[in-house]
Every structure is written in structure tokens, then in C-alpha cells.
Amino acid sequence: MLENIRLSFQGIWSHKMRSFLTMLGIIIGIASIISIASTIKGTNEQIKNNLIGSGNNTLSVMIYTQGYEYHIDSWSKAPAGFCEVTDEVCEQIRELDSVENVTRYNERQYSESIFYKNTSLQNTSVRSIDTDYFETVGYTIRTGRNFIDSDYENFRKVLILDKTAADNIFANENPIGKTIEISGKPFTVVGVVDQTKKFTPNINNVEDYYTYANTDALGYIFMPKASWPIVYEYDEPENVIVKAVSVDDMEDAGKKVEDILNATIASYQTEYKYKADDVLQRAQKLQDMSAATNNQLIWIASISLLVGGIGVMNIMLVSVTERTNEIGLKKAIGARKGSILGQFLTEAAVLTSIGGVIGVASGIGMAQVINKVSGVAVSIDVVISGIAVVFSMLIGIVFGLLPSIKAANLDPIEALRRE
């Protein structure tokens, strides 16, 4: 075998230009497949990260009706049959193997009752939160302080803003100590929070904008859970945010939390149910749409591999004709059919394997160029690269089989007589 490989390299080197042109179809085909596969993988990872939030592993379990999220507002009553999410229910959720932490909250979106001085902040959302909220969703205090136990125990009218709300409401002012009025009650701003992991979705077109764009552009105002009844209603149903142990645990965590929360709803309530925001399912749908197009491109690129294989067969047939005397001499001194067949198959496999390696390197280079020029995310898959090299070797064996059989079946006397 080693001797056959040495002879293969020697033959390839002695006909460098012809060997390169023979490999060209293999190189182009493998390079195309590697670059497309890298784009598919990179795009899929980008979609997943955009929807999940770059490793935050959190998902919301909210009240739904008729397939849509249900939001309590100033002109609608809370649905019957629901109650607050109790400490006992939260503890039951935490005990799930797929859950790391859980937090609960009330929310008013687009409330008309929020003012700073004479300015209405009706596009800003307000949430009442428990002590686990900021840790679960990945917020840290940037300015001022966090809520403390006495804020909850004494029903203090204090607020924390996220950075977006602080910037929009107060512009260049320091928000700490300022007063925001909610339903006619004055609340004092004591802190500003921001995301621990800053993540911005990669938006390249209008479709991406509507898929990923943050609809809460004016930010959030947070108050202690105990202070919510001061401005809104008692015993309102709450939504839940769950932090899963890992991205792969999110679907399992969502389904189990759904079941736990829905078990707390009164049996007569059939119109409203808790439902997890299945970001992984949305990511999968987008990935499938992306992959469907790219898989067609892979099949088109594979045609060049077929052309490359035919080129290998053609050159190997020419090589058999050129080396007829050599084959005849080897057979005359005792070479068997198997050794002649092995020599030519090895030469074809080595030729296409070199083409495969060059094709993989070219494909990786093409993927990086695509990333730099168009901004499309790419991710190199080592496994696919290895498979591509092995596949190119198989192409050499398959398309080199006919010329090799022809060489092995040459009659030694006829081969020696041929000039």
C-alpha cells in the first residue's frame, strides 16, 4: 500500500498541470459544499442566538387566549379562575431538573397612568417583580440600588428603571431620586438596571427586523411586587419567567412549567391557559426555511463533484493507455491483477483526496470571504470537512474503478507488443 501511495505521488508530480486540472472539478465541488454548509450552520446558530438571547436560557410562560398572549390593561378585567403564583408553586418549579431559577411578575403595557412631570409615558411598560427577577433575567444594577427586603415589607413606592427607559425618560438627567407618578401615586426612582450580557440581534433585512426587533423600545419600569396593589388590582394573575439549566433544556422546562401553572387554574376556566413562549420551535422553523434553500444549493454544487469524477475517470483511462507497456512488463514478471488494480485505484484515490483537502481549505476561505463581504454568519464544521475529504477519496475509488479494471485485465503479451 505504501509503495502504491509513493508511486501515486510520483505520477501526480510528473504530470502536475494535468493532475491539477483533473482535481479542479473535485476542488470546486468540495469548496462549494463546505462554504454552503458553513453558511447554513452559521445562520442556524445566529437564528438560535437571536431568538434565545445569546445564552440567557430564559423563556416566558404567559397567559394565552385563542393563540395570543393575554395582557391585562386599564380597560379589561383579569380573567376569572386565576390567582397569584404562590411561593409553593415557585418552589415546585425550581425542583424541576431542567430549571435553574424562576421569577414571577405582573405587567401593564402601554399604560396611560404613568407620568413624569407633565409628560405621559404611556408607551412604557411597568412590571411588579419579586426578589429573583433581576438575577433570573440577567440584569445588574448600574446606578443606584436594588430593591431591599424592607421595600417589600413596608410597601414602599420605589421604582427601578431599565437603561432604555432611563435614557428615554430622563435623557441627560440623573434619574436617581426623581419622581414618576403612577395612577396618581408618586414613586421614587432608586436604581437603573442593564443586561449583564449585552446582545443585539443581527438584522440584515426587513424580515429580520419584524422577527427580532425589540417591541419594548421605550423600556421597562419595575416596582416591588408588594407595591402593585397600591396602583392596580389585588390578586391579579401573574406571568412567569423560567431560566433553564441549558438551551437544550428550554423546551422540556417550558412544557413542565405550563403543566404546573395550568393545574392551578380553576376547572371552569377553559378560555385562558398558561403557555410557554417556544423560542426553540420558532428558531427551528426559521432554520428549516433557511436550510431548504441552502440544501438545494448543496445539490447543485454536488453536480461539479460528478463532473470532477468523470474527469478523474477520463484521465485514468488516458493513463492506462499511456502506461500499457509498463503494465505489460509488470504482469510479465509476475504482477497479479490485484496489485495492478490496487495501484491504479490508489492513484485515483490519492488524486481526489488531494483535491478534497485543497477543496476544504478553499471552502473555508470562501466562507470567510462571504462573512466579510456580506456579513452572513458562518461556522466551520470540522465533521463535515472530514466527511468531504473521505467522500472525495470515494469518488476517486468509484470513478477510478473502470480504468483500474481495464488495466488489470490487459493481456501482458498484447501490452508489451503495443507501442
Backbone hydrogen bonds, N-H to C=O, Kabsch-Sander energy under -0.5 kcal/mol:
donor,donor_aa,acceptor,acceptor_aa,energy
5,I,1,M,-2.4
6,R,2,L,-2.4
7,L,3,E,-2.6
8,S,4,N,-2.1
9,F,5,I,-2.4
10,Q,6,R,-2.1
11,G,7,L,-2.5
12,I,8,S,-2.6
13,W,9,F,-2.7
14,S,10,Q,-1.8
15,H,11,G,-0.9
15,H,12,I,-0.6
16,K,13,W,-0.8
19,S,15,H,-2.6
20,F,16,K,-2.5
21,L,17,M,-2.5
22,T,18,R,-1.9
23,M,19,S,-2.1
24,L,20,F,-1.2
25,G,21,L,-0.6
27,I,23,M,-2.9
28,I,24,L,-2.7
29,G,25,G,-2.2
30,I,26,I,-2.8
31,A,27,I,-2.6
32,S,28,I,-2.3
33,I,29,G,-2.2
34,I,30,I,-2.8
35,S,31,A,-2.3
36,I,32,S,-2.4
37,A,33,I,-2.9
38,S,34,I,-2.4
39,T,35,S,-1.8
40,I,36,I,-2.6
41,K,37,A,-2.5
42,G,38,S,-2.5
43,T,39,T,-2.8
44,N,40,I,-2.6
45,E,41,K,-2.3
46,Q,42,G,-2.2
47,I,43,T,-2.7
48,K,44,N,-2.3
49,N,45,E,-2.6
50,N,46,Q,-2.9
51,L,47,I,-2.1
52,I,48,K,-2.5
53,G,49,N,-2.9
54,S,49,N,-1.6
59,L,242,V,-2.2
61,V,240,V,-3.4
62,M,60,S,-0.6
62,M,275,K,-2.1
64,Y,273,K,-3.5
65,T,68,Y,-2.7
66,Q,271,E,-0.6
68,Y,65,T,-1.8
70,Y,63,I,-3.2
71,H,69,E,-0.6
76,S,73,D,-1.4
82,F,79,P,-0.8
86,T,84,E,-0.8
90,C,86,T,-2.1
91,E,87,D,-2.3
92,Q,88,E,-1.9
93,I,89,V,-2.0
94,R,90,C,-2.3
95,E,91,E,-1.4
96,L,93,I,-1.6
99,V,96,L,-1.4
100,E,243,K,-3.3
101,N,243,K,-1.5
103,T,241,I,-2.2
105,Y,239,N,-2.1
106,N,128,S,-1.5
108,R,126,V,-2.3
111,S,124,T,-0.8
114,I,111,S,-0.5
115,F,181,E,-2.8
116,Y,119,T,-2.4
119,T,116,Y,-2.4
120,S,118,N,-0.5
121,L,114,I,-3.1
124,T,121,L,-1.9
125,S,219,G,-1.6
126,V,108,R,-2.3
127,R,221,I,-2.9
128,S,106,N,-1.5
129,I,223,M,-2.3
130,D,104,R,-0.8
133,Y,130,D,-1.1
136,T,132,D,-2.2
137,V,133,Y,-2.4
138,G,134,F,-1.1
139,Y,134,F,-2.9
140,T,194,D,-2.6
142,R,192,V,-3.2
143,T,192,V,-1.7
145,R,190,V,-2.7
151,D,148,I,-1.3
152,Y,148,I,-1.1
152,Y,149,D,-0.5
153,E,149,D,-2.6
154,N,150,S,-2.4
155,F,152,Y,-0.7
156,R,151,D,-1.8
158,V,156,R,-1.6
159,L,188,T,-2.8
160,I,222,F,-2.3
161,L,191,G,-2.2
162,D,220,Y,-2.1
163,K,193,V,-1.6
166,A,162,D,-2.5
167,D,163,K,-2.5
168,N,164,T,-2.2
169,I,165,A,-2.7
170,F,166,A,-2.3
171,A,167,D,-1.2
173,E,170,F,-3.2
177,G,189,V,-3.1
178,K,175,P,-2.1
180,I,187,F,-2.8
181,E,115,F,-2.9
182,I,180,I,-0.5
182,I,185,K,-2.7
183,S,113,S,-2.5
184,G,113,S,-0.5
185,K,182,I,-2.1
187,F,180,I,-2.5
188,T,157,K,-2.2
189,V,178,K,-2.8
190,V,159,L,-3.1
191,G,159,L,-0.9
192,V,143,T,-2.6
193,V,161,L,-2.8
194,D,140,T,-2.0
196,T,138,G,-3.5
198,K,196,T,-0.7
203,I,201,P,-1.0
204,N,202,N,-0.6
209,Y,205,N,-1.8
210,Y,206,V,-2.2
211,T,207,E,-1.6
212,Y,208,D,-3.1
213,A,209,Y,-2.7
215,T,213,A,-0.6
217,A,215,T,-1.0
219,G,216,D,-1.7
221,I,125,S,-2.4
222,F,160,I,-3.2
223,M,127,R,-2.4
225,K,129,I,-2.0
227,S,224,P,-1.4
228,W,224,P,-0.5
228,W,225,K,-1.1
230,I,227,S,-1.4
231,V,227,S,-0.6
231,V,228,W,-1.4
232,Y,228,W,-2.6
236,E,233,E,-0.5
238,E,83,C,-0.6
239,N,105,Y,-2.3
240,V,61,V,-2.3
241,I,103,T,-2.8
242,V,59,L,-2.8
243,K,101,N,-2.9
244,A,57,N,-3.0
244,A,242,V,-0.7
245,V,98,S,-2.1
249,D,246,S,-0.9
250,M,247,V,-1.4
253,A,249,D,-2.8
254,G,250,M,-2.7
255,K,251,E,-2.1
256,K,252,D,-2.1
257,V,253,A,-2.5
258,E,254,G,-2.2
259,D,255,K,-1.9
260,I,256,K,-2.0
261,L,257,V,-2.7
262,N,258,E,-2.8
263,A,259,D,-1.4
264,T,261,L,-1.4
265,I,262,N,-1.0
266,A,81,G,-2.2
269,Q,266,A,-1.5
270,T,268,Y,-0.9
273,K,64,Y,-2.2
275,K,62,M,-2.8
277,D,60,S,-2.9
278,D,276,A,-1.2
279,V,277,D,-1.9
282,R,278,D,-1.8
283,A,279,V,-2.6
284,Q,280,L,-2.5
285,K,281,Q,-2.2
286,L,282,R,-2.1
287,Q,283,A,-2.7
288,D,284,Q,-2.7
289,M,285,K,-2.1
290,S,286,L,-2.2
291,A,287,Q,-3.1
292,A,288,D,-2.2
293,T,289,M,-1.1
294,N,290,S,-1.9
295,N,291,A,-3.0
296,Q,292,A,-1.0
297,L,293,T,-1.3
298,I,294,N,-1.8
299,W,295,N,-2.0
300,I,296,Q,-2.0
301,A,297,L,-2.6
302,S,298,I,-1.8
303,I,299,W,-0.7
303,I,300,I,-1.0
304,S,300,I,-0.6
304,S,301,A,-0.9
305,L,301,A,-0.7
306,L,302,S,-1.7
307,V,303,I,-2.4
308,G,304,S,-2.6
309,G,305,L,-2.5
310,I,306,L,-2.3
311,G,307,V,-2.1
312,V,308,G,-2.1
313,M,309,G,-2.4
314,N,310,I,-2.4
315,I,311,G,-2.4
316,M,312,V,-2.5
317,L,313,M,-2.1
318,V,314,N,-2.0
319,S,315,I,-2.6
320,V,316,M,-2.3
321,T,317,L,-2.0
322,E,318,V,-2.6
323,R,319,S,-2.1
324,T,321,T,-1.2
327,I,323,R,-2.6
328,G,324,T,-2.6
329,L,325,N,-2.5
330,K,326,E,-2.3
331,K,327,I,-2.4
332,A,328,G,-2.0
333,I,329,L,-1.5
334,G,331,K,-1.1
335,A,330,K,-2.8
340,I,336,R,-1.8
341,L,337,K,-3.0
342,G,338,G,-2.6
343,Q,339,S,-2.0
344,F,340,I,-2.0
345,L,341,L,-2.3
346,T,342,G,-2.5
347,E,343,Q,-2.0
348,A,344,F,-2.1
349,A,345,L,-2.7
350,V,346,T,-2.9
351,L,347,E,-2.2
352,T,348,A,-2.3
353,S,349,A,-2.3
354,I,350,V,-2.4
355,G,351,L,-1.7
356,G,352,T,-2.4
357,V,353,S,-2.5
358,I,354,I,-2.5
359,G,355,G,-2.5
360,V,356,G,-2.5
361,A,357,V,-2.3
362,S,358,I,-2.5
363,G,359,G,-2.8
364,I,360,V,-2.5
365,G,361,A,-2.0
366,M,362,S,-2.8
367,A,363,G,-2.5
368,Q,364,I,-2.0
369,V,365,G,-2.0
370,I,366,M,-2.7
371,N,367,A,-2.2
372,K,368,Q,-2.3
373,V,369,V,-2.9
374,S,370,I,-2.6
375,G,370,I,-0.7
375,G,371,N,-1.2
376,V,370,I,-0.7
379,S,38,S,-1.8
382,V,380,I,-0.7
385,S,381,D,-2.0
386,G,382,V,-2.3
387,I,383,V,-2.6
388,A,384,I,-2.5
389,V,385,S,-1.7
390,V,386,G,-2.1
391,F,387,I,-2.9
392,S,388,A,-2.2
393,M,389,V,-1.7
394,L,390,V,-2.1
395,I,391,F,-2.1
396,G,392,S,-1.7
397,I,393,M,-2.0
398,V,394,L,-3.1
399,F,395,I,-2.8
400,G,396,G,-1.4
401,L,397,I,-0.6
401,L,398,V,-0.7
402,L,398,V,-0.5
404,S,400,G,-2.0
405,I,401,L,-2.7
406,K,402,L,-2.3
407,A,403,P,-2.4
408,A,404,S,-2.5
409,N,405,I,-1.7
410,L,407,A,-1.1
415,A,411,D,-2.8
416,L,412,P,-2.1
417,R,413,I,-1.7
418,R,414,E,-1.2
